[in-house]
Amino acid sequence: MAPIKPLVLDVDGTFLRTDMLFECFWAGLGRNPGAVLSACIAHWRDPAALKRQLAGIAPLRTDLLPVSPELLDLAKSSVEAGREVVLASASDEQLVKRLAADHGLSERVFASDGVVNLKGRAKAQALVAAYGEKGFDYAGNEPVDRDIWDHAENALVVGDLPRVTGAMTRAGQNVAEYPGGWKARDLVRALRPHQWVKNVLLLVPMLAAHNFALATLLHVLIGMAAFSMAASSIYVVNDLLDLEADRLHPTKFRRPFASGAVPIRIGMWASGVMGLGALVLGLWLGAPFFWIVMLYMALSLAYSLRLKRLRWIDIATLASLYTIRVVAGAAAGAVYVSGFLLVWIFPVFIALGGVKRLTELTLATSDERLPGRGYGRPDRGDLLNVAILGVVGALLTFFLYTFTEQARTLYPLRWLLWVAMLPMAAWLIRMVWLGYTGKQDYDPIVFAMKDLRGLGLIMLTLSLMFYAAGIWQLLFGL
């Protein structure tokens, strides 16, 4: 009886639902961006050397990398049947060996060794030298794998490659197809369109100035679109930098890049397109708005790279990013923004930043520090104090604002502003309490937009302020 031919599996995009080169790049960028950029510059024409150097900057947890369930089942059943299952990849040999050990596959691997980039014809030559012509079955996912399939007994094609599979079938080769690829809806999910609701903050200066001109609204809406694109661009970058932390998280492991639902390279393209779109809209709205968008993206990038790992600084940065949105709304609509408005909005978001971390810690399953963050469950008391200070600061600032000349001018019934502080305080305290008890999701702003009781308190606050300004009387004759 002839021996069973080995099953050879490509790694990136085939056995794995990700690419280890990009995994190393983003893991290294989060840990040591200078070293990553230096490696890319030094070895941009030598992929094997680049892969070896990136693999050493930030060692990957290969056991966390997302695996194709169909290929994993095939590998397991083949091993159980006594068949040798071998990984063959253009990724670095050190990583491929660890991946094989993680899943109980053959110790023998074929991979790039820092000198030879084992891809296409080079991989085909190595496999034929080891197993002979037609001496193995091969699974791959790219047209370049045709160089290997032509020398394999059976071709296992992962993903949708109709031209390649059609050509091989017409040539009389045995072809088996397996699911792969990605879906547009998963990419949309990675852009987090539900987070765009935060950009309603750009409307605040217009509402505070009681400027309801259609032209002003149109410019602010374009500004909101620019900020939505900028935010999505940075969200993708943040997710790519947080791949390992997300895979260790109880819910974030389902995110499109962490789960492998969307390839990293697609995310990189999407981030670039969204970022460029934000800057183009920013230029259209004028230099002041453009530079504010630039500041927002730069601070967001700094947050993703480093600041989110620093205790307390991360919360201050989050509050600053929300405050920048208010400034952007003023620039987009050419509306005057009061210094008191900015001073008021900042402690509001200090409180909500504390709520965000409180929620994460309350829902955590251990006292260890959160992956990629500077907090652990013992910090809940300190975070609660920070959130309470934010609430007190916001209410005090709003109270002082009611005595300004602008408040006297804009709000004839100024005493109603003091009444409006009651539902405002109730909403802030409610948010802090729900975060402390773990009764909201991981993003307080998104939660606030779905919380009916909280929305009722917000609408009551705004209604009292509009009545104090005489807006309801003007519109409805009240």
Secondary structure, 3 states (H helix, E strand, C coil): CCCCCCEEEECECCCECCCHHHHHHHHHHHHCHHHHHHHHHHCCCCHHHHHHHHHHHCCCCHHHCCECHHHHHHHHHHHHCCCCEEEEEEEEHHHHHHHHHHCCCCCCEEEECCCCCCCCHHHHHHHHHHHCCCCCEEEECCHHHHHHHCCCCEEEEECCCHHHHHHHHHCCCEEEEECCCCCHHHHHHHCCHHHHHHHHHHHHHHHHCCCCCHHHHHHHHHHHHHHHHHHHHHHHHHHHHCHHHHHCCCCHHHCHHHHCCCCHHHHHHHHHHHHHHHHHHHHHHCHHHHHHHHHHHHHHHHHHHCHHHCCCHHHHHHHHHHHHHHHHHHHHHCCCCCHHHHHHHHHHHHHHHHHHHHHHHHCCCCCCCCCCCCCCHHHHHHHHHHHHHHHHHHHHHHHHHCCCHHHHHHCCCCHHHHHHHHHHHHHHHHHHHHHHCCCCCCCHHHHHCCCHHHHHHHHHHHHHHHHHHCHHHHHHCC
